[in-house]
Amino acid sequence: MNLVVIPEHDSVGLTPVAVKASAGASEWVAVAQVTNLARAIEALQKKNFWVYGAALGGDTPSAIDFRGKVALVLGNEGKGIRRNVLEHCDRVVTIPMAGHVDSFNVATAAAVLCYEVRRQAGAAR
């Protein structure tokens, strides 16, 4: 099952612009808004999900075993993941960068990490 969880506050939400940008994917992926993201992470962990926060200073995606139940936390493009939310994550993952670029936008980071999760899940079969 795929699920996108977004905070109720300080988040744009699933607007018509977001639906259009998803190129139809939003029709096939469940979206939930939560009042407290840290509590949502704790609930996932109780259901045996490993929660990975995308931020600087973590391990590269290739160094992480993403097989099993995985939740990815991606932050605001300007501020990143809030400290309290990041502290609830089991591990931090950092996409290696080169040159003058120090980060991707959230959509690109999500695509890179989702690809790696899916690639490893396929390798496990």
DSSP file (Angstrom, degrees, kcal/mol; ACC not computed):
  #  RESIDUE AA STRUCTURE BP1 BP2  ACC     N-H-->O    O-->H-N    N-H-->O    O-->H-N    TCO  KAPPA ALPHA  PHI   PSI    X-CA   Y-CA   Z-CA
    1    1 A M              0   0    0      0, 0.0     2,-0.4     0, 0.0    28,-0.1   0.000 360.0 360.0 360.0 138.0    0.0    0.0    0.0
    2    2 A N        +     0   0    0     26,-0.2    28,-1.1     2,-0.0     2,-0.4  -0.904 360.0 173.7-108.5 138.4    1.2    3.5   -0.8
    3    3 A L  E     -a   30   0A   0     -2,-0.4     2,-0.5    26,-0.2    28,-0.2  -0.994  21.9-152.6-146.0 134.8    0.2    6.4    1.3
    4    4 A V  E     -a   31   0A   0     26,-2.8    28,-2.8    -2,-0.4     2,-0.5  -0.951  15.7-164.3-106.9 124.6    1.2   10.1    1.4
    5    5 A V  E     -a   32   0A   0     -2,-0.5    28,-0.2    26,-0.2    -2,-0.0  -0.934   9.2-179.6-111.0 128.2    0.9   11.7    4.8
    6    6 A I  E     -a   33   0A   0     26,-2.8    28,-2.1    -2,-0.5     2,-0.1  -0.967  30.8-108.8-127.6 144.4    0.9   15.5    5.0
    7    7 A P  E     -a   34   0A   0      0, 0.0    28,-0.2     0, 0.0     6,-0.1  -0.400  18.4-136.2 -69.7 147.4    0.7   17.7    8.1
    8    8 A E  S    S+     0   0    0     26,-2.8     3,-0.4    -2,-0.1     2,-0.3   0.846  88.4  52.2 -70.5 -34.7   -2.6   19.6    8.6
    9    9 A H  S    S+     0   0    0     25,-0.3     3,-0.1     1,-0.2    25,-0.1  -0.761 113.1  14.1-106.6 151.2   -0.7   22.8    9.5
   10   10 A D  S    S+     0   0    0     -2,-0.3     2,-0.3     1,-0.2    -1,-0.2   0.825 103.6 106.6  57.7  35.1    2.1   24.6    7.6
   11   11 A S        -     0   0    0     -3,-0.4    -1,-0.2     1,-0.1    -5,-0.0  -0.997  69.5-139.1-142.7 143.6    1.3   22.5    4.6
   12   12 A V        -     0   0    0     -2,-0.3     2,-0.1     1,-0.2    -1,-0.1   0.877  43.0-157.4 -70.5 -37.1   -0.3   23.4    1.3
   13   13 A G        -     0   0    0      1,-0.1     2,-1.4    -6,-0.1    -1,-0.2  -0.417  43.7 -33.6  88.8-169.0   -2.2   20.1    1.1
   14   14 A L  S    S+     0   0    0     -2,-0.1    -1,-0.1     4,-0.1    17,-0.0  -0.666  76.2 171.3 -93.6  83.2   -3.7   18.4   -1.9
   15   15 A T     >  -     0   0    0     -2,-1.4     4,-2.4     1,-0.1     5,-0.2  -0.386  50.4-102.4 -86.1 166.2   -4.6   21.4   -4.0
   16   16 A P  H  > S+     0   0    0      0, 0.0     4,-2.3     0, 0.0     5,-0.2   0.856 125.0  54.5 -55.8 -34.9   -5.8   21.3   -7.7
   17   17 A V  H  > S+     0   0    0      2,-0.2     4,-2.5     1,-0.2     5,-0.2   0.916 108.3  47.8 -65.5 -42.6   -2.3   22.4   -8.7
   18   18 A A  H  > S+     0   0    0      2,-0.2     4,-1.5     1,-0.2    -1,-0.2   0.897 111.0  51.4 -64.7 -40.3   -0.7   19.5   -6.8
   19   19 A V  H  <>S+     0   0    0     -4,-2.4     5,-0.9     2,-0.2     7,-0.3   0.926 111.8  46.8 -62.3 -44.4   -3.2   17.1   -8.4
   20   20 A K  H ><5S+     0   0    0     -4,-2.3     3,-1.5     1,-0.2    -2,-0.2   0.911 110.8  52.1 -63.7 -42.6   -2.3   18.4  -11.8
   21   21 A A  H 3<5S+     0   0    0     -4,-2.5    -1,-0.2     1,-0.3    -2,-0.2   0.773  98.6  65.7 -65.3 -25.5    1.4   18.2  -11.1
   22   22 A S  T ><5S-     0   0    0     -4,-1.5     3,-1.9    -3,-0.2    -1,-0.3   0.585  98.9-138.1 -74.4  -7.6    1.0   14.6  -10.0
   23   23 A A  T < 5S-     0   0    0     -3,-1.5    -3,-0.1    -4,-0.3    -2,-0.1   0.858  72.3 -44.0  53.2  39.9    0.1   13.7  -13.6
   24   24 A G  T > <S+     0   0    0     -5,-0.9     3,-1.5     1,-0.0     4,-0.3   0.210 114.2 110.9  96.0 -15.8   -2.7   11.3  -12.4
   25   25 A A  G X>  +     0   0    0     -3,-1.9     3,-1.8     1,-0.3     4,-0.9   0.818  67.7  67.6 -63.8 -29.7   -0.7    9.6   -9.6
   26   26 A S  G 34 S+     0   0    0     -7,-0.3    -1,-0.3     1,-0.3     5,-0.1   0.709  92.5  61.2 -65.8 -17.3   -2.9   11.3   -6.9
   27   27 A E  G <4 S+     0   0    0     -3,-1.5    -1,-0.3     1,-0.2    -2,-0.2   0.657 110.9  39.1 -78.3 -15.8   -5.8    9.3   -8.1
   28   28 A W  T <4 S+     0   0    0     -3,-1.8     2,-0.5    -4,-0.3   -26,-0.2   0.468 105.5  69.8-113.9  -5.8   -4.0    6.0   -7.2
   29   29 A V  S  < S-     0   0    0     -4,-0.9   -26,-0.2   -28,-0.1     2,-0.1  -0.962  79.5-124.6-119.5 129.4   -2.3    6.9   -4.0
   30   30 A A  E     -a    3   0A   0    -28,-1.1   -26,-2.8    -2,-0.5     2,-0.4  -0.435  23.4-156.8 -69.4 143.7   -4.1    7.5   -0.7
   31   31 A V  E     -a    4   0A   0    -28,-0.2     2,-0.4    -2,-0.1   -26,-0.2  -0.990  10.0-175.3-125.5 130.9   -3.5   10.9    1.0
   32   32 A A  E     -a    5   0A   0    -28,-2.8   -26,-2.8    -2,-0.4     2,-0.5  -0.984  14.3-149.7-126.3 136.9   -4.0   11.5    4.7
   33   33 A Q  E     -a    6   0A   0     -2,-0.4     2,-0.3   -28,-0.2   -28,-0.0  -0.904  19.0-169.2-102.2 133.1   -3.7   14.7    6.6
   34   34 A V  E     -a    7   0A   0    -28,-2.1   -26,-2.8    -2,-0.5   -25,-0.3  -0.897  26.2-142.3-122.1 151.4   -2.5   14.4   10.2
   35   35 A T  S    S+     0   0    0     -2,-0.3     2,-0.4     1,-0.3   -26,-0.2   0.766  95.6  31.7 -81.0 -25.7   -2.5   17.0   13.0
   36   36 A N     >  -     0   0    0      1,-0.1     4,-1.7   -28,-0.1    -1,-0.3  -0.905  60.9-170.6-138.8 107.4    0.8   15.7   14.5
   37   37 A L  H  > S+     0   0    0     -2,-0.4     4,-2.2     1,-0.2     5,-0.2   0.856  88.3  57.1 -67.0 -36.5    3.4   14.2   12.2
   38   38 A A  H  > S+     0   0    0      1,-0.2     4,-2.1     2,-0.2    -1,-0.2   0.904 108.7  46.9 -61.8 -40.8    5.6   13.0   15.1
   39   39 A R  H  > S+     0   0    0      2,-0.2     4,-2.2     1,-0.2    -1,-0.2   0.862 109.2  54.3 -69.1 -34.9    2.7   11.0   16.5
   40   40 A A  H  X S+     0   0    0     -4,-1.7     4,-1.9     2,-0.2    -2,-0.2   0.894 108.2  50.1 -64.0 -38.7    1.9    9.6   13.0
   41   41 A I  H  X S+     0   0    0     -4,-2.2     4,-2.6     2,-0.2    -2,-0.2   0.926 109.0  51.4 -64.0 -45.0    5.6    8.4   12.8
   42   42 A E  H  X S+     0   0    0     -4,-2.1     4,-1.9     1,-0.2    -2,-0.2   0.894 108.6  51.9 -59.5 -39.8    5.2    6.7   16.2
   43   43 A A  H  X S+     0   0    0     -4,-2.2     4,-0.8     2,-0.2    -1,-0.2   0.894 110.0  48.8 -64.9 -39.5    2.1    5.0   15.0
   44   44 A L  H ><>S+     0   0    0     -4,-1.9     5,-2.0     1,-0.2     3,-0.8   0.914 109.2  52.6 -65.1 -42.3    3.9    3.7   11.9
   45   45 A Q  H ><5S+     0   0    0     -4,-2.6     3,-1.7     1,-0.3    -2,-0.2   0.860 103.4  57.0 -62.9 -35.7    6.8    2.4   14.0
   46   46 A K  H 3<5S+     0   0    0     -4,-1.9    -1,-0.3     1,-0.3    -2,-0.2   0.753 104.0  54.5 -65.8 -22.6    4.4    0.5   16.2
   47   47 A K  T <<5S-     0   0    0     -3,-0.8    -1,-0.3    -4,-0.8    -2,-0.2   0.109 128.3-101.2 -97.2  20.6    3.2   -1.2   13.0
   48   48 A N  T < 5S+     0   0    0     -3,-1.7    21,-0.4     1,-0.2     2,-0.3   0.745  72.0 148.1  68.6  28.6    6.9   -2.2   12.3
   49   49 A F      < -     0   0    0     -5,-2.0     2,-0.5    -8,-0.1    -1,-0.2  -0.714  44.3-136.6 -85.6 144.5    7.7    0.4    9.8
   50   50 A W  E     -b   70   0B   0     19,-2.8    21,-2.4    -2,-0.3     2,-0.5  -0.909  21.4-148.5 -95.8 129.3   11.2    1.8    9.6
   51   51 A V  E     -b   71   0B   0     -2,-0.5    39,-2.0    19,-0.2    40,-1.5  -0.888  12.5-168.9-109.3 123.3   11.0    5.5    9.2
   52   52 A Y  E     -bc  72  91B   0     19,-2.9    21,-2.9    -2,-0.5     2,-0.5  -0.943   7.8-153.3-115.2 124.2   13.7    7.3    7.2
   53   53 A G  E     -bc  73  92B   0     38,-2.4    40,-2.6    -2,-0.5     2,-0.8  -0.834  14.5-135.1 -96.8 130.6   14.1   11.1    7.3
   54   54 A A  E     + c   0  93B   0     19,-2.9    21,-0.5    -2,-0.5     2,-0.3  -0.759  54.2 120.0 -87.0 111.3   15.7   12.8    4.2
   55   55 A A  E >   -     0   0B   0     38,-1.6     3,-0.7    -2,-0.8     2,-0.0  -0.965  64.9 -73.9-160.5 168.4   18.2   15.3    5.5
   56   56 A L  E 3  S+     0   0B   0     -2,-0.3     3,-0.1     1,-0.2    38,-0.0  -0.350 106.3  37.0 -67.9 152.1   21.8   16.3    5.5
   57   57 A G  E 3  S+     0   0B   0      1,-0.2    -1,-0.2    -2,-0.0    35,-0.1   0.600  91.2 112.7  85.9  12.4   24.3   14.3    7.5
   58   58 A G  E <  S-     0   0B   0     -3,-0.7    35,-0.3     1,-0.1    -1,-0.2  -0.279  72.1 -75.5-103.9-168.2   22.8   10.8    7.0
   59   59 A D  E     - c   0  93B   0     33,-2.3    35,-2.7    -2,-0.1    -1,-0.1  -0.560  51.1-102.2 -86.2 153.1   23.7    7.6    5.2
   60   60 A T    >   -     0   0    0     33,-0.2     3,-1.6    -2,-0.2     4,-0.3  -0.391  31.4-113.0 -70.8 153.8   23.5    7.3    1.4
   61   61 A P  G >  S+     0   0    0      0, 0.0     3,-1.4     0, 0.0     5,-0.1   0.852 117.1  58.2 -56.3 -35.1   20.5    5.4    0.0
   62   62 A S  G 3  S+     0   0    0      1,-0.3    -2,-0.0     3,-0.1    -3,-0.0   0.689 101.4  56.6 -70.2 -16.0   22.8    2.6   -1.2
   63   63 A A  G <  S+     0   0    0     -3,-1.6     2,-0.4     2,-0.0    -1,-0.3   0.432  96.6  80.2 -91.8  -0.1   24.0    2.1    2.4
   64   64 A I  S <  S-     0   0    0     -3,-1.4     2,-1.0    -4,-0.3    29,-0.0  -0.889  75.4-134.7-113.8 137.5   20.5    1.5    3.7
   65   65 A D        +     0   0    0     -2,-0.4    -3,-0.1     1,-0.1    52,-0.1  -0.791  25.7 177.4 -87.9 102.7   18.5   -1.7    3.5
   66   66 A F        +     0   0    0     -2,-1.0    -1,-0.1    -5,-0.1     2,-0.1   0.299  36.6 121.8 -91.3   9.0   15.1   -0.5    2.5
   67   67 A R        +     0   0    0     53,-0.1     2,-0.3     2,-0.1    54,-0.1  -0.464  61.1  27.6 -72.9 147.3   13.5   -3.9    2.2
   68   68 A G  S    S-     0   0    0     -2,-0.1     2,-0.6     2,-0.1   -19,-0.1  -0.702 116.9  -9.8 103.6-158.3   10.4   -4.4    4.4
   69   69 A K  S    S-     0   0    0    -21,-0.4   -19,-2.8    -2,-0.3     2,-0.4  -0.695  73.9-178.1 -84.6 117.2    8.0   -1.8    5.7
   70   70 A V  E     -b   50   0B   0     -2,-0.6     2,-0.4   -21,-0.2   -19,-0.2  -0.934  19.2-174.1-124.4 137.5    9.4    1.7    4.8
   71   71 A A  E     -b   51   0B   0    -21,-2.4   -19,-2.9    -2,-0.4     2,-0.4  -1.000  13.3-155.2-125.8 131.5    8.2    5.2    5.5
   72   72 A L  E     -b   52   0B   0     -2,-0.4     2,-0.5   -21,-0.2   -19,-0.2  -0.895   1.5-158.4-107.3 134.7   10.0    8.2    4.0
   73   73 A V  E     -b   53   0B   0    -21,-2.9   -19,-2.9    -2,-0.4     2,-0.4  -0.961  12.2-178.3-114.0 122.3    9.8   11.6    5.6
   74   74 A L        -     0   0    0     -2,-0.5     2,-0.1   -21,-0.2     3,-0.1  -0.956  13.1-145.4-121.5 139.9   10.6   14.6    3.4
   75   75 A G        -     0   0    0    -21,-0.5     6,-0.3    -2,-0.4    31,-0.1  -0.272  33.1 -63.0 -99.7-178.0   10.7   18.1    4.6
   76   76 A N  B  >  -D   80   0C   0      4,-1.5     4,-2.3     1,-0.1    -1,-0.2  -0.326  46.5-123.3 -58.4 140.0    9.9   21.6    3.4
   77   77 A E  T  4 S+     0   0    0      1,-0.2    -1,-0.1     2,-0.2     4,-0.1   0.771 108.7  37.1 -63.9 -25.0   12.1   22.7    0.5
   78   78 A G  T  4 S+     0   0    0      2,-0.1    -1,-0.2     1,-0.0    -3,-0.0   0.892 133.2  19.1 -91.1 -46.7   13.3   25.7    2.4
   79   79 A K  T  4 S-     0   0    0      1,-0.3    -2,-0.2     3,-0.0     2,-0.1   0.609  90.8-147.4-103.9 -14.9   13.6   24.5    6.0
   80   80 A G  B  <  -D   76   0C   0     -4,-2.3    -4,-1.5   -25,-0.0     2,-0.3  -0.431  53.9 -15.8  79.2-158.5   13.7   20.8    5.7
   81   81 A I  S    S-     0   0    0     -6,-0.3    -6,-0.1   -27,-0.3   -28,-0.0  -0.639  77.4-107.6 -83.5 135.6   12.3   18.4    8.3
   82   82 A R     >  -     0   0    0     -2,-0.3     4,-2.8     1,-0.1     3,-0.2  -0.323  27.8-118.1 -61.0 145.4   11.5   19.9   11.7
   83   83 A R  H  > S+     0   0    0      1,-0.2     4,-2.4     2,-0.2     5,-0.2   0.893 113.0  51.0 -53.8 -47.0   13.9   18.9   14.4
   84   84 A N  H  > S+     0   0    0      1,-0.2     4,-0.7     2,-0.2    -1,-0.2   0.893 112.9  45.9 -61.5 -40.1   11.3   17.2   16.5
   85   85 A V  H >> S+     0   0    0     -3,-0.2     3,-1.0     1,-0.2     4,-0.6   0.923 111.6  51.6 -68.7 -44.1   10.0   15.2   13.5
   86   86 A L  H >< S+     0   0    0     -4,-2.8     3,-1.1     1,-0.3    -2,-0.2   0.868 103.8  58.6 -61.6 -36.5   13.5   14.2   12.5
   87   87 A E  H 3< S+     0   0    0     -4,-2.4    -1,-0.3     1,-0.3    -2,-0.2   0.754 101.8  55.7 -65.1 -23.4   14.3   13.0   16.0
   88   88 A H  H << S+     0   0    0     -3,-1.0    -1,-0.3    -4,-0.7    -2,-0.2   0.645  87.9  98.7 -82.0 -15.6   11.4   10.5   15.6
   89   89 A C  S << S-     0   0    0     -3,-1.1   -37,-0.2    -4,-0.6     3,-0.1  -0.411  73.0-137.5 -72.2 149.0   12.9    9.0   12.5
   90   90 A D  S    S-     0   0    0    -39,-2.0     2,-0.3     1,-0.2   -38,-0.2   0.822  82.2  -0.4 -73.9 -31.5   14.8    5.7   12.8
   91   91 A R  E     -c   52   0B   0    -40,-1.5   -38,-2.4     2,-0.0     2,-0.4  -0.992  67.1-123.3-157.4 153.0   17.5    6.8   10.5
   92   92 A V  E     -c   53   0B   0     -2,-0.3   -33,-2.3   -40,-0.2     2,-0.4  -0.878  22.3-162.0-104.4 134.7   18.6    9.8    8.3
   93   93 A V  E     -c   59   0B   0    -40,-2.6   -38,-1.6    -2,-0.4     2,-0.4  -0.954   3.0-166.4-117.9 135.9   19.2    9.3    4.6
   94   94 A T        -     0   0    0    -35,-2.7   -38,-0.1    -2,-0.4   -40,-0.1  -0.984  17.8-136.1-125.2 126.7   21.1   11.8    2.4
   95   95 A I        -     0   0    0     -2,-0.4   -35,-0.1   -35,-0.2     2,-0.1  -0.702  33.8-116.4 -79.1 123.4   21.2   11.8   -1.4
   96   96 A P        -     0   0    0      0, 0.0     2,-0.3     0, 0.0    -1,-0.1  -0.361  35.0-163.3 -63.7 137.8   24.8   12.3   -2.5
   97   97 A M        -     0   0    0      5,-0.1     2,-0.3    -2,-0.1     5,-0.1  -0.831   6.8-163.0-120.0 157.9   25.3   15.6   -4.4
   98   98 A A    >   +     0   0    0     -2,-0.3     3,-0.9     3,-0.1     2,-0.1  -0.963  51.5   4.0-137.9 156.1   28.1   16.8   -6.6
   99   99 A G  T 3  S-     0   0    0     -2,-0.3    -2,-0.1     1,-0.2     0, 0.0  -0.417 117.9 -27.5  74.7-144.9   29.1   20.1   -7.9
  100  100 A H  T 3  S+     0   0    0     -2,-0.1     2,-0.5     2,-0.0    -1,-0.2   0.501 109.7  96.8 -89.5  -5.0   27.4   23.3   -6.9
  101  101 A V    <   +     0   0    0     -3,-0.9     3,-0.1     1,-0.1    -3,-0.1  -0.741  44.3 177.8 -87.8 127.5   24.0   21.8   -6.2
  102  102 A D        +     0   0    0     -2,-0.5     2,-0.3     1,-0.3    -1,-0.1   0.526  63.6   8.0-108.8  -6.6   23.6   21.0   -2.5
  103  103 A S        -     0   0    0     -7,-0.0    -1,-0.3   -47,-0.0     2,-0.2  -0.983  62.7-125.5-164.3 159.5   20.0   19.7   -2.5
  104  104 A F        -     0   0    0     -2,-0.3     2,-0.1     1,-0.1    -9,-0.0  -0.626  40.3 -97.5 -97.0 162.5   17.1   18.6   -4.7
  105  105 A N     >  -     0   0    0     -2,-0.2     4,-2.5     1,-0.1     5,-0.2  -0.392  45.7-100.6 -71.4 166.3   13.6   19.9   -4.6
  106  106 A V  H  > S+     0   0    0      1,-0.2     4,-2.5     2,-0.2     5,-0.2   0.842 120.9  53.7 -63.5 -35.1   11.3   17.7   -2.6
  107  107 A A  H  > S+     0   0    0      2,-0.2     4,-2.1     1,-0.2    -1,-0.2   0.913 111.7  44.7 -66.4 -41.5    9.7   16.1   -5.6
  108  108 A T  H  > S+     0   0    0      2,-0.2     4,-2.4    -3,-0.2    -2,-0.2   0.914 113.4  50.0 -68.9 -42.5   13.0   15.1   -7.1
  109  109 A A  H  X S+     0   0    0     -4,-2.5     4,-2.5     1,-0.2     5,-0.2   0.911 110.9  50.6 -61.3 -41.8   14.3   13.8   -3.7
  110  110 A A  H  X S+     0   0    0     -4,-2.5     4,-2.9    -5,-0.2     5,-0.3   0.915 109.9  50.2 -62.2 -42.5   11.1   11.8   -3.3
  111  111 A A  H  X S+     0   0    0     -4,-2.1     4,-2.2     2,-0.2    -2,-0.2   0.921 111.4  47.9 -62.8 -44.4   11.5   10.3   -6.7
  112  112 A V  H  X S+     0   0    0     -4,-2.4     4,-1.9     2,-0.2    -2,-0.2   0.937 116.8  42.2 -61.8 -47.9   15.1    9.3   -6.1
  113  113 A L  H  X S+     0   0    0     -4,-2.5     4,-2.4     2,-0.2    -2,-0.2   0.895 113.5  51.1 -70.3 -40.0   14.3    7.7   -2.7
  114  114 A C  H  X S+     0   0    0     -4,-2.9     4,-2.6    -5,-0.2    -1,-0.2   0.887 109.0  53.1 -64.0 -37.3   11.1    6.0   -3.9
  115  115 A Y  H  X S+     0   0    0     -4,-2.2     4,-3.0    -5,-0.3    -2,-0.2   0.939 109.8  47.4 -61.1 -46.0   13.1    4.5   -6.8
  116  116 A E  H  X S+     0   0    0     -4,-1.9     4,-2.4     2,-0.2     5,-0.2   0.903 111.9  49.7 -64.7 -40.9   15.7    3.1   -4.4
  117  117 A V  H  X S+     0   0    0     -4,-2.4     4,-2.0     2,-0.2    -1,-0.2   0.942 115.2  44.1 -61.0 -46.5   13.1    1.6   -2.1
  118  118 A R  H  X S+     0   0    0     -4,-2.6     4,-2.2     2,-0.2    -2,-0.2   0.888 111.3  54.0 -66.9 -39.5   11.3    0.0   -5.1
  119  119 A R  H  X S+     0   0    0     -4,-3.0     4,-1.8     1,-0.2    -1,-0.2   0.929 111.2  45.2 -60.9 -45.3   14.6   -1.2   -6.6
  120  120 A Q  H  X S+     0   0    0     -4,-2.4     4,-1.1     1,-0.2    -1,-0.2   0.869 110.2  54.0 -68.1 -35.5   15.5   -3.0   -3.4
  121  121 A A  H  < S+     0   0    0     -4,-2.0     4,-0.3     1,-0.2     3,-0.3   0.894 109.9  48.2 -64.3 -38.6   12.1   -4.4   -3.0
  122  122 A G  H >< S+     0   0    0     -4,-2.2     3,-1.0     1,-0.2    -1,-0.2   0.849 107.5  55.3 -69.0 -34.1   12.3   -5.9   -6.5
  123  123 A A  H 3< S+     0   0    0     -4,-1.8    -1,-0.2     1,-0.2    -2,-0.2   0.744  99.8  62.3 -69.5 -22.7   15.8   -7.3   -5.7
  124  124 A A  T 3<        0   0    0     -4,-1.1    -1,-0.2    -3,-0.3    -2,-0.2   0.629 360.0 360.0 -79.1 -12.3   14.4   -9.1   -2.7
  125  125 A R    <         0   0    0     -3,-1.0    -1,-0.2    -4,-0.3    -2,-0.1   0.466 360.0 360.0 -85.7 360.0   12.0  -11.2   -4.9
